[in-house]
């Protein structure tokens, strides 16, 4: 009986660790988006996350919402510098997200000014 409980707990723990590793390290897709940076904000009650929004056209339906990890200081500085300007974002899309990382599944890895 002890062996069964130990094996069950071990399988459960390894499954959870595997799930977290896949969600964090395995990107679902990678891509680029271009448009005008509308906002970048630091929000949250317990866990502060960086969230942004980019307009890709005239309509409200053409808004790209994204998150930035707090350890990406160069990306955050570029976003603050290019507020209101046309930019090109490089991003990864994850299968899911964790509440301490951000609200969206899209995480910015690079920012360039679009001329």
C-alpha positions, -999 to 999 in steps of 0.1 A, spaced: 0 0 0 28 24 8 45 17 -25 12 25 -44 8 58 -25 45 68 -31 42 59 -68 10 79 -71 24 110 -54 56 107 -75 37 105 -108 15 134 -97 45 156 -88 64 147 -120 33 154 -140 28 189 -125 65 197 -129 64 186 -165 32 207 -171 49 239 -157 81 233 -177 62 228 -210 40 259 -204 70 281 -196 98 268 -219 80 254 -250 66 282 -272 34 274 -291 42 299 -318 66 327 -326 59 358 -347 60 395 -354 34 422 -352 36 458 -363 15 488 -353 13 518 -330 20 513 -293 -10 525 -274 -1 516 -239 23 499 -215 12 495 -179 24 479 -147 -6 465 -130 -19 440 -104 -26 437 -67 -3 410 -54 17 402 -85 26 432 -107 28 424 -144 37 445 -174 8 446 -199 6 464 -232 -16 471 -262 -8 479 -298 -32 492 -324 -29 475 -358 -55 496 -376 -84 519 -372 -108 495 -356 -109 485 -319 -110 449 -331 -74 452 -344 -57 456 -310 -29 433 -300 -27 427 -263 6 414 -249 26 408 -217 63 414 -209 82 395 -183 96 417 -155 132 404 -161 131 418 -197 144 452 -188 157 461 -222 123 454 -238 105 474 -211 128 504 -217 123 502 -254 85 501 -250 85 531 -227 107 550 -252 85 542 -282 51 550 -266 28 564 -293 52 554 -322 50 527 -348 69 497 -337 76 460 -347 73 435 -319 88 400 -318 68 377 -296 63 341 -285 29 326 -277 27 301 -249 1 274 -245 -10 290 -213 2 315 -187 7 318 -150 -8 346 -130 26 359 -119 38 363 -155 10 382 -172 -26 383 -184 -20 372 -220 -4 342 -238 18 366 -259 52 376 -245 74 402 -261 110 393 -267 122 422 -288 111 457 -298 122 477 -329 111 511 -342 92 508 -375 100 535 -399 
